[in-house]
């Protein structure tokens, strides 16, 4: 008996969309002055960072 031969085809797996991660909030600067401890993270606006540093370090 002759049977029809069919080629073997790999099934495609459904592709899952990658989860969007929030941007990392990396520690940029950590300062201690007397009893005050300040930690600055990458999400902080540079202008705000400069204003805070100028007031604290003066």
N, C-alpha and C positions, 0 to 999 in steps of 0.2 A: 504494500500500500504506500502510495505517495501522499505525504501530507504537505500542506502549504507551509513553507518555512517563513517565519516572520523574524525580522531583526529585533534584537534586544535594544530598547531605548531607555536611557536613564531618565528618571522622573525628576522634574525640577522641584526643588523645595521652595516654598513661598519665602520670599525675602522679607525679613522683618525690618521696619525702619529703625535706624539707630536712635536711641533715646538722646534727646538734646540735654546735655549737661549744662548746668549754670556755670558761668566762668568762675575760676578759682579765685579766692580772696586770699592772696598770699601776704604773709607778714613782710613788710618792707623795712620797718625801722622800729626798734624798741629802745626807749630811753628811760633812764632813772635819774631823777634829780631830787635829792633829799628824800622826802616821803612820797613824792609823786612818781608814778610809773605810767608811761605812755607807750601804747602800741599802735603803730600806724600800718594799715593794710592797703593793698593795691587798689581797692575800690574807692579809696578816698580821693576826692578832687584835689589836684596838685595846688590850686590856689588856696584852698582851705588848709591844706597841710602847711604851706608856707606861712599863713597867718598865725596858725597855732604855734608853730615853732618860733616865730619871731616874738610872740608874747611870752612863751614859756622860758626861752633861753635868754631873754633880756634881763 
